[in-house]
Amino acid sequence: MLQQISKQYEEVIIGIGSSQEKDTNDNPFSEEERKLMITRSLDAVGIHNYQVVAIPDIRDPPRWVAHVRSIVSDFNVVITNNPFTRKLFSEKGYLVKGTDFFEREHYSGKKIRKRILHNKPWEEFVPASVAQVMKEIQGVKQIKNNTP
């Protein structure tokens, strides 16, 4: 997905949502660990026109767009696969594009974590560089330790 997007835009800003969370079911990894997975996978395929930005969750949807804008001041297109995010940014006048070519059914973090929890193969659903980071940070253990 990012290979296609990076060719269309001068710079791609990747937001790490709920960046303050870690060691939870939905966010088992720290901001730094998530950033490492992103940067290694993009660098491995030769994508360099990006920046990664931490966006802590404020749990206040009416103020969410202004919150993001205060962190990432210069953007005019939002690309997301999340219907709620689409709605929030569209209502504020942003051009919002979906990621129809992204196979969320196979590549969602939630589904990959579920595969890990059930001891099913998961490495084929992530870039090799992400699988390597997972080994380095003992990611499988983190996921299993943070799931009730």
C-alpha positions, 0 to 999 in steps of 0.5 A: 500500500505504501509503495503505491502511495509513496509514488503519488505524493512528495512526502507521506506522513504516517501517524502512529495512533494511540501512541501513548499506549503499549502492553495492551491487547490492541496496542501490545507494542510501544511507540518506538517498537511500532516506529521501528517496524514501520521504518525498517519495512519501508527502508527495506523496499526503498521508500524514503519520502516519509516521516513517522509521527506519534499521535496520542489518542485524546478520546474526544472525536469532535476534537480529534482532527484539530488534535492531529492538525496540532501535531502534523501541521502541513497536510491536505490529503488523508488516506485511511481504511478506517470509516470513522477517521474518514468521516471525521476528516471529511466533515472538516473539509479534508480530501479523504481517500480510502485504501481499497487495494489494502486487503484488511481481511488478511493484513490487519494487526488484530487478525495477525495478533489473533493468529499469533495467539492461536499459534498459527502461521503469521510471518507471511502476513508481515514484511520480513523486516517486521518479522525480524523486529518481532524476534528482536523485541520478543513480540510474540511473547509480548502479544501473548502476555498482553492478552486476557 
